[in-house]
Amino acid sequence: MKFDTADAACLERILTWRRDVRHFLTDPVPEDLIDRLTTAMAFAPSVGNARPWRVIRVEDPGLRAAIRANFEEANRDAAGAYDDADRAEYLRLKLAGLDAAPVHLAVFTETAPEAGRGLGRRTMPETLMQSTAMAIHTLWLAARAENLGLGMVSILDPKAVEALFAVPPGWRFSAYLCLGWPAFTDDTPLLHRAHWQENAPTRWERR
């Protein structure tokens, strides 16, 4: 398969408009679309083809409420690390889409998967977590191409999340994702727009 300039331009548009979404509509996501995203995630690269990501679709109201409480506690702790001026600015940020997003996904990494038979990770076991991160990014781009938004909730206590879902001992919490129709789209990252941290270009150093 050889791609052309139109394909490259399409990918550039998807990358440009890929945003960490915090504002969602409550409209449901059709199941056939969820199936397409699940299939797309399977195309992600992984060390030794181990495919260590484990995804739980969180629908139980009690589990969602517990994640919300976890976030609120972690968010209070995080706010306390800033001085008064930065704390006020921090607390004005929209940092999660937990209340409106129709689809919640808890993503874990299996730290000793049989798949792959250890290939490529004996000296760098962190490549398993990196593989899960690439799977999440693949899902993110696929969702955007379907006009969906995805947001990562990173202000959580990982051990508490693992205990909440009673996952096997070898699973490590990697990400909590909110998925749904964005309330609006913008090609400017939220934290850039809020003047918290502007985007900076990537530079490749030569040696």
Backbone bond lengths (Angstrom), bond angles and torsions (degrees), N, CA, C in turn:
res aa  C-N    CA-C-N  psi(-1)  N-CA   C-N-CA  omega(-1)  CA-C   N-CA-C  phi
1 M - - - 1.462 - - 1.522 109.19 -
2 K 1.312 116.84 126.77 1.458 121.60 176.76 1.513 108.64 -116.85
3 F 1.340 115.97 126.45 1.462 120.80 -178.41 1.524 109.67 -91.02
4 D 1.342 115.56 156.06 1.459 120.17 -178.88 1.529 110.51 -114.96
5 T 1.307 116.02 -176.00 1.466 120.72 -177.01 1.524 112.13 -64.32
6 A 1.322 117.17 -29.38 1.466 119.77 178.10 1.526 110.18 -67.36
7 D 1.330 116.88 -39.10 1.463 120.47 176.47 1.525 110.48 -63.83
8 A 1.330 116.77 -43.70 1.462 120.81 179.58 1.523 110.96 -62.61
9 A 1.324 116.90 -40.03 1.458 120.88 179.38 1.526 111.19 -66.70
10 C 1.332 116.26 -38.11 1.465 120.23 177.64 1.520 110.62 -63.55
11 L 1.334 116.71 -45.33 1.468 119.73 178.79 1.521 110.67 -62.58
12 E 1.323 117.29 -39.88 1.463 120.12 178.71 1.524 111.13 -61.36
13 R 1.338 116.77 -40.29 1.470 119.85 177.97 1.520 110.97 -63.45
14 I 1.328 116.83 -42.64 1.469 120.56 179.48 1.525 110.50 -63.29
15 L 1.346 116.77 -43.88 1.456 120.35 179.03 1.527 111.28 -63.91
16 T 1.325 116.15 -40.66 1.465 120.43 -179.29 1.515 111.81 -65.17
17 W 1.320 116.24 -40.24 1.464 120.74 -176.07 1.525 112.75 -94.18
18 R 1.323 117.54 5.39 1.459 120.69 174.05 1.518 108.03 -74.77
19 R 1.327 115.75 114.39 1.459 119.84 -176.18 1.521 109.63 -125.10
20 D 1.317 115.73 155.72 1.468 121.27 172.87 1.522 106.24 -84.95
21 V 1.322 116.37 98.25 1.462 121.65 -168.91 1.522 111.01 -82.34
22 R 1.316 116.12 135.42 1.468 123.07 177.23 1.520 112.72 -118.92
23 H 1.336 116.43 -20.00 1.470 121.47 -177.02 1.527 108.64 -109.90
24 F 1.328 116.06 113.95 1.460 121.84 -175.81 1.527 111.65 -120.05
25 L 1.324 115.19 152.23 1.454 121.66 162.95 1.527 107.57 -81.46
26 T 1.315 116.46 157.75 1.468 119.65 -179.31 1.531 112.26 -89.73
27 D 1.311 118.05 -1.09 1.466 121.67 -178.92 1.529 110.37 -57.20
28 P 1.331 117.43 138.56 1.473 119.95 -179.09 1.519 112.28 -68.68
29 V 1.321 115.15 156.83 1.467 122.06 175.08 1.527 107.41 -99.08
30 P 1.337 118.45 124.74 1.477 120.13 -178.14 1.533 111.51 -57.94
31 E 1.332 115.19 145.82 1.453 120.45 -177.11 1.530 112.59 -64.32
32 D 1.327 118.09 -33.15 1.460 118.78 179.06 1.521 110.79 -66.83
33 L 1.324 117.00 -30.58 1.453 120.73 176.34 1.529 110.59 -72.07
34 I 1.319 117.04 -39.50 1.466 121.07 174.28 1.528 109.87 -58.95
35 D 1.323 116.49 -40.84 1.468 120.12 179.28 1.524 111.16 -63.16
36 R 1.328 117.00 -39.55 1.468 119.78 179.49 1.522 110.76 -65.38
37 L 1.319 116.84 -38.55 1.458 120.25 179.17 1.529 111.03 -68.11
38 T 1.320 116.05 -38.31 1.466 120.11 176.91 1.524 110.31 -61.18
39 T 1.331 116.40 -42.70 1.457 121.02 177.74 1.520 111.09 -64.24
40 A 1.322 116.91 -42.56 1.467 120.63 -179.89 1.519 111.30 -61.95
41 M 1.318 117.57 -38.88 1.463 121.40 -179.59 1.527 110.59 -61.65
42 A 1.312 116.29 -31.41 1.465 120.77 -179.44 1.520 112.73 -68.74
43 F 1.336 117.99 -14.68 1.462 121.15 178.67 1.524 112.36 -82.01
44 A 1.323 118.08 -5.58 1.462 121.03 -176.21 1.521 111.17 -65.62
45 P 1.332 117.93 147.67 1.465 120.60 175.13 1.516 110.79 -73.13
46 S 1.319 116.53 154.49 1.464 120.07 176.07 1.513 109.48 -153.88
47 V 1.324 115.95 150.68 1.453 121.04 -177.37 1.535 109.85 -63.28
48 G 1.333 116.30 127.81 1.457 121.11 179.75 1.518 113.82 60.29
49 N 1.340 116.93 17.18 1.470 122.02 -173.76 1.533 110.99 55.80
50 A 1.348 115.42 34.83 1.463 120.47 -177.22 1.517 113.04 -74.57
51 R 1.363 117.40 -26.13 1.470 121.90 178.23 1.535 110.31 47.95
52 P 1.339 117.13 62.38 1.465 120.03 -171.10 1.523 115.53 -83.42
53 W 1.326 118.04 -2.27 1.458 118.74 -177.64 1.524 111.19 -74.13
54 R 1.330 114.21 139.22 1.466 122.55 178.18 1.523 106.95 -127.73
55 V 1.320 116.74 124.23 1.463 121.15 -171.61 1.522 110.53 -117.58
56 I 1.318 115.42 129.21 1.466 122.00 174.99 1.522 108.04 -112.22
57 R 1.317 116.31 122.81 1.468 120.70 174.80 1.522 107.79 -85.39
58 V 1.310 116.35 114.84 1.466 122.38 -170.49 1.524 109.29 -92.89
59 E 1.338 116.03 108.92 1.463 121.19 -179.60 1.522 112.75 -115.96
60 D 1.316 117.83 -22.54 1.466 121.46 -177.31 1.523 110.61 -65.90
61 P 1.351 118.27 125.19 1.469 120.90 -178.88 1.526 112.98 -58.84
62 G 1.333 117.22 -34.14 1.456 120.30 179.33 1.523 111.88 -66.25
63 L 1.336 116.92 -41.81 1.458 120.46 177.35 1.525 111.16 -65.70
64 R 1.318 115.97 -41.41 1.471 118.95 178.51 1.535 110.78 -63.58
65 A 1.308 116.35 -39.89 1.466 119.75 178.91 1.526 110.61 -65.27
66 A 1.319 116.51 -37.84 1.461 120.32 179.05 1.531 110.92 -66.68
67 I 1.322 117.46 -38.37 1.466 120.66 175.60 1.524 109.92 -64.78
68 R 1.333 116.36 -40.45 1.477 120.02 178.16 1.522 110.21 -60.94
69 A 1.317 117.30 -43.13 1.466 121.03 179.19 1.527 110.80 -66.27
70 N 1.318 117.01 -39.61 1.458 121.79 176.95 1.528 109.50 -59.31
71 F 1.320 116.38 -47.03 1.464 121.28 179.33 1.526 111.26 -60.29
72 E 1.322 116.95 -46.35 1.465 120.01 -177.30 1.531 110.95 -61.46
73 E 1.321 117.04 -41.41 1.469 120.05 179.36 1.525 110.79 -67.02
74 A 1.336 116.89 -46.15 1.459 120.27 179.64 1.525 111.06 -64.89
75 N 1.314 116.37 -34.91 1.462 120.50 -179.98 1.526 111.09 -67.85
76 R 1.322 116.85 -39.18 1.472 119.83 176.35 1.527 110.46 -62.65
77 D 1.327 115.90 -42.91 1.460 119.64 178.54 1.525 111.10 -62.66
78 A 1.338 116.02 -42.34 1.456 120.06 -179.41 1.527 110.98 -64.65
79 A 1.328 116.71 -41.42 1.463 120.09 -179.84 1.526 111.18 -62.50
80 G 1.316 116.14 -34.04 1.457 120.73 -178.72 1.512 113.90 -67.29
81 A 1.320 117.56 -15.37 1.465 121.04 -179.48 1.521 112.43 -80.85
82 Y 1.345 117.71 -10.28 1.458 121.19 -178.48 1.524 111.04 -99.30
83 D 1.332 116.00 157.56 1.456 118.86 173.02 1.521 109.20 -73.97
84 D 1.325 116.81 174.44 1.473 120.53 -170.81 1.526 112.48 -57.18
85 A 1.316 117.94 -45.06 1.463 120.56 -176.96 1.524 110.94 -66.00
86 D 1.328 116.52 -48.70 1.463 119.41 -179.94 1.521 111.69 -68.13
87 R 1.361 117.37 -31.46 1.462 120.11 179.26 1.523 110.65 -64.10
88 A 1.320 116.75 -42.86 1.463 119.97 178.98 1.526 110.63 -62.50
89 E 1.334 115.96 -40.55 1.466 120.30 178.24 1.519 110.23 -66.77
90 Y 1.311 116.95 -41.52 1.464 121.95 179.09 1.530 111.04 -60.24
91 L 1.311 116.67 -45.88 1.459 120.63 -175.70 1.530 112.53 -68.86
92 R 1.327 116.80 -15.29 1.469 119.40 176.73 1.520 112.19 -84.12
93 L 1.330 117.17 -12.87 1.464 120.66 -178.35 1.524 111.22 -73.24
94 K 1.309 115.98 144.74 1.459 122.70 172.26 1.524 106.83 -90.66
95 L 1.339 116.76 108.24 1.455 120.95 -169.27 1.527 114.19 -110.72
96 A 1.310 118.06 -2.57 1.470 119.54 -179.32 1.519 110.17 -155.60
97 G 1.338 114.69 149.91 1.463 120.11 176.40 1.510 111.45 -113.39
98 L 1.326 116.26 31.63 1.464 121.59 -172.12 1.520 113.67 -63.73
99 D 1.303 117.79 -32.28 1.465 119.97 -171.50 1.525 113.29 -77.35
100 A 1.329 117.72 -31.36 1.463 120.27 -172.85 1.521 114.09 -108.72
101 A 1.324 117.93 -29.70 1.470 120.03 -174.47 1.526 110.79 -59.57
102 P 1.321 118.48 128.28 1.470 120.05 -177.74 1.519 114.26 -74.20
103 V 1.335 117.65 -23.96 1.467 121.12 -177.21 1.526 108.93 -119.01
104 H 1.337 116.18 126.59 1.455 123.07 175.13 1.520 108.40 -117.38
105 L 1.325 116.17 134.09 1.457 121.52 179.44 1.523 109.60 -127.96
106 A 1.325 116.46 125.77 1.461 121.69 172.39 1.522 107.02 -100.84
107 V 1.328 116.41 121.48 1.454 121.47 -174.33 1.531 109.37 -112.00
108 F 1.314 115.41 131.02 1.461 122.58 -179.25 1.524 109.34 -124.29
109 T 1.328 115.79 163.03 1.456 121.69 175.34 1.522 109.08 -118.05
110 E 1.313 116.26 126.39 1.461 122.01 173.78 1.527 107.81 -77.27
111 T 1.323 117.31 117.97 1.465 120.90 -172.35 1.529 113.78 -85.96
112 A 1.312 118.03 -8.30 1.472 120.54 177.44 1.526 109.79 -141.93
113 P 1.324 116.85 58.20 1.471 118.35 -178.39 1.524 111.33 -71.66
114 E 1.324 115.64 144.45 1.464 119.52 175.55 1.525 110.56 -69.65
115 A 1.332 115.99 -33.72 1.462 119.85 -179.92 1.521 109.95 -61.34
116 G 1.313 115.12 139.25 1.454 120.74 -179.84 1.514 113.99 89.79
117 R 1.345 117.00 -18.69 1.468 122.59 176.31 1.533 112.47 51.18
118 G 1.323 115.89 36.90 1.456 120.64 174.34 1.505 115.46 81.18
119 L 1.336 118.07 -0.38 1.455 121.32 -175.69 1.525 111.93 -60.25
120 G 1.332 116.36 126.10 1.453 122.02 172.40 1.507 116.50 81.35
121 R 1.331 118.12 -0.83 1.460 118.76 -175.37 1.528 113.87 -125.42
122 R 1.304 117.90 5.43 1.467 118.86 -175.89 1.526 111.34 -67.09
123 T 1.309 117.59 -40.42 1.463 119.63 177.54 1.521 112.44 -94.48
124 M 1.330 117.67 -13.98 1.463 122.07 -179.71 1.529 109.54 -134.60
125 P 1.332 117.85 72.14 1.465 119.83 -179.34 1.521 113.49 -62.55
126 E 1.347 116.32 -18.59 1.468 118.70 178.74 1.524 112.06 -65.53
127 T 1.337 117.35 -13.20 1.463 118.99 178.27 1.523 112.06 -64.55
128 L 1.313 117.60 -20.28 1.470 119.31 174.91 1.523 110.40 -67.12
129 M 1.340 116.68 -45.71 1.463 120.07 176.74 1.526 110.39 -64.82
130 Q 1.331 115.98 -37.23 1.460 119.16 177.91 1.526 110.84 -64.21
131 S 1.312 116.43 -36.52 1.471 120.41 177.73 1.529 110.48 -62.93
132 T 1.324 116.25 -43.06 1.464 119.54 177.84 1.520 110.53 -63.10
133 A 1.338 116.70 -39.66 1.468 119.92 178.43 1.526 110.73 -61.52
134 M 1.345 116.94 -39.11 1.464 119.63 178.34 1.529 111.14 -67.73
135 A 1.327 117.01 -35.33 1.463 119.90 176.90 1.522 110.63 -64.99
136 I 1.334 116.22 -39.38 1.466 120.25 177.86 1.524 110.05 -64.35
137 H 1.322 116.54 -43.00 1.466 119.17 179.60 1.528 111.20 -65.17
138 T 1.317 116.89 -37.76 1.468 120.32 175.90 1.521 110.34 -60.87
139 L 1.332 116.49 -44.65 1.465 120.93 176.56 1.520 110.64 -60.51
140 W 1.326 116.31 -41.04 1.456 121.71 -177.82 1.534 111.13 -60.44
141 L 1.330 116.01 -47.38 1.460 119.70 -179.66 1.528 111.20 -67.27
142 A 1.324 116.22 -40.35 1.468 119.60 179.08 1.521 110.87 -63.10
143 A 1.336 116.57 -40.18 1.460 120.48 178.38 1.524 110.71 -63.03
144 R 1.327 115.97 -43.33 1.470 119.17 -179.37 1.514 110.92 -63.90
145 A 1.338 116.76 -38.10 1.461 120.25 179.09 1.526 111.76 -64.85
146 E 1.340 116.52 -20.81 1.469 122.18 177.01 1.522 110.92 -95.73
147 N 1.357 116.47 9.93 1.475 123.20 -179.14 1.523 113.31 69.21
148 L 1.323 116.14 19.19 1.458 121.21 174.25 1.524 109.74 -94.00
149 G 1.332 115.47 161.44 1.450 121.02 174.12 1.514 109.83 -113.37
150 L 1.331 115.85 150.21 1.454 121.45 177.18 1.521 108.14 -135.31
151 G 1.321 115.94 139.01 1.454 120.93 177.60 1.513 110.44 -133.85
152 M 1.324 116.19 141.79 1.459 122.10 179.23 1.525 109.43 -100.68
153 V 1.325 116.07 129.51 1.459 121.82 175.96 1.526 107.10 -97.51
154 S 1.323 116.78 104.31 1.457 120.37 -174.91 1.529 112.69 -100.50
155 I 1.329 117.21 -5.77 1.468 120.13 -176.79 1.525 108.06 -96.37
156 L 1.335 114.57 76.07 1.457 122.26 -178.03 1.524 109.02 -143.57
157 D 1.322 116.09 157.95 1.461 122.05 174.17 1.528 107.48 -88.81
158 P 1.344 118.87 108.32 1.470 120.60 -174.22 1.519 113.83 -58.33
159 K 1.320 117.76 -43.51 1.460 120.43 -178.39 1.527 111.03 -63.80
160 A 1.318 116.35 -38.25 1.463 119.83 178.34 1.523 111.09 -65.48
161 V 1.344 116.34 -36.31 1.467 119.76 178.15 1.525 110.02 -67.14
162 E 1.326 117.11 -43.07 1.469 120.03 178.00 1.524 111.08 -60.89
163 A 1.326 117.09 -40.30 1.465 120.59 178.72 1.521 110.76 -68.49
164 L 1.330 116.83 -39.80 1.457 120.85 -178.51 1.528 111.37 -59.00
165 F 1.326 116.61 -42.03 1.466 120.19 -177.31 1.530 112.29 -92.15
166 A 1.332 117.05 0.29 1.473 121.75 177.71 1.527 111.02 49.09
167 V 1.332 115.82 48.99 1.464 120.31 -177.73 1.526 109.71 -77.58
168 P 1.322 117.62 161.20 1.475 120.49 177.61 1.524 111.64 -58.52
169 P 1.323 118.17 155.59 1.471 121.57 -175.90 1.522 114.04 -57.51
170 G 1.319 117.89 -29.31 1.458 120.03 -177.42 1.514 114.82 -84.53
171 W 1.318 117.92 -0.94 1.458 120.55 179.49 1.518 109.96 -89.44
172 R 1.327 116.72 134.95 1.454 121.96 175.57 1.528 109.53 -117.96
173 F 1.323 115.33 134.18 1.460 120.05 -179.45 1.517 110.07 -64.31
174 S 1.333 116.06 130.24 1.468 121.18 -178.78 1.520 112.88 -113.06
175 A 1.327 117.87 -41.04 1.467 119.31 -176.52 1.522 110.66 -167.02
176 Y 1.326 114.58 150.53 1.462 120.87 170.37 1.516 106.03 -117.10
177 L 1.338 116.26 122.59 1.450 121.95 -172.24 1.517 111.61 -115.49
178 C 1.314 115.88 138.18 1.463 122.69 172.56 1.527 107.76 -108.92
179 L 1.314 116.18 131.74 1.459 121.79 -173.90 1.525 109.41 -131.97
180 G 1.321 116.29 136.54 1.458 119.82 177.62 1.520 110.68 172.16
181 W 1.314 115.07 -171.24 1.461 120.68 179.55 1.525 108.60 -80.20
182 P 1.333 118.55 125.37 1.461 119.84 -179.23 1.518 111.81 -68.48
183 A 1.333 115.64 143.39 1.460 120.06 177.42 1.526 110.85 -67.86
184 F 1.320 116.54 -27.63 1.458 122.40 173.83 1.526 107.19 -158.12
185 T 1.331 116.52 161.86 1.461 120.32 177.22 1.518 108.94 -119.97
186 D 1.307 114.98 146.71 1.457 121.99 -177.18 1.517 107.62 -153.05
187 D 1.337 117.26 137.50 1.463 118.94 179.52 1.522 112.13 -87.45
188 T 1.334 117.30 7.40 1.457 121.46 177.01 1.521 109.11 -106.81
189 P 1.334 118.69 125.02 1.464 120.10 179.56 1.520 111.79 -55.71
190 L 1.327 115.97 143.59 1.460 121.61 -176.58 1.525 111.57 -55.89
191 L 1.328 118.28 -45.56 1.462 120.74 -177.40 1.525 111.45 -69.15
192 H 1.327 116.94 -28.59 1.461 120.51 173.35 1.522 109.29 -68.23
193 R 1.330 116.05 -47.18 1.460 120.60 -178.24 1.525 111.79 -63.85
194 A 1.354 116.20 -32.46 1.464 120.74 179.75 1.528 112.51 -84.88
195 H 1.353 116.43 2.41 1.474 122.51 178.38 1.526 112.47 64.22
196 W 1.337 117.13 25.82 1.466 120.33 174.81 1.529 109.74 -82.75
197 Q 1.333 115.62 -49.36 1.467 120.90 177.99 1.518 108.36 -153.19
198 E 1.328 115.96 115.94 1.459 119.88 -179.74 1.525 110.62 -80.08
199 N 1.311 114.89 152.66 1.457 120.01 176.35 1.522 110.20 -66.42
200 A 1.307 116.23 141.20 1.463 121.70 175.95 1.518 108.44 -122.46
201 P 1.324 117.43 145.19 1.476 119.48 179.93 1.517 111.57 -67.32
202 T 1.318 115.44 148.74 1.455 121.10 173.96 1.520 109.63 -81.21
203 R 1.302 115.88 133.71 1.461 119.73 178.73 1.540 108.85 -122.36
204 W 1.307 116.19 136.88 1.458 121.27 177.62 1.520 108.34 -96.76
205 E 1.305 116.79 122.00 1.446 121.13 178.49 1.518 110.52 -81.60
206 R 1.306 115.92 141.06 1.466 121.03 178.90 1.523 109.08 -105.35
207 R 1.314 116.06 137.47 1.466 121.13 176.50 1.514 110.61 -137.37
